[in-house]
Amino acid sequence: MIVETYIKNRDWDGLSHHLGSVSNAEFRRLQTVMREKVMPHLANETFWETYLHLLMFRRQAFLPCVLAAEGLAKAGSLDFDCQEAREVAAWMQASSPESVVKVIRMMVPFLTSVRQIEGLFRLFEWDDERECALVLVKESTPYAYYVLFNVLRRAADNRQLLVAACQAIMKKNDDMSFNMASLLRSYFDLHEIKSTFSLQIEPYELSYIEQSYENFEHILKGKRPKL
């Protein structure tokens, strides 16, 4: 496939010329091909370098190609600390800051660890507690909930945010989310939350939860502390 040859040779001018010379129908096909067939097979650094040049060519068309990083995430080889990823973040922040939140919202659902989520937020300097919480409350994995827990700890004085996050989580109506809501209510003393939860957290368990992700996950799954 010709686009793969351009990428392999780092011939970005050639890739741009090719993308700009095809018909509208062929261009739409190439959008799908890049996202589903080409980029999922790229190594981490090459992925980010290719993504940057696609964005520079036509941002709106190729922004969803970031979804192709799911394979890297599942393999544990997705790296947000490399120079190529930092160049993507710098370009987006300078040229299209409104796209940053779109990329974050597309990526968080397929990330597979606390390290990956925190790395994504760090890459894009995404540290506003409210914005982070708005993304994280939509997820229902232990690691997303742990990152959310730490975000809310930083925002402990924002009572409105704490209550809103807890209420949003309860609406998911699944066991882990109810446990998370119970954990938040106990940890932040959210007397505004009147629901009854099967998970009852003792005061001495609150400091245990703070100590590590493993401890947090243990309680989130309804288990008693490993004392």
Disulfide bonds with the S-S distance in Angstrom:
none
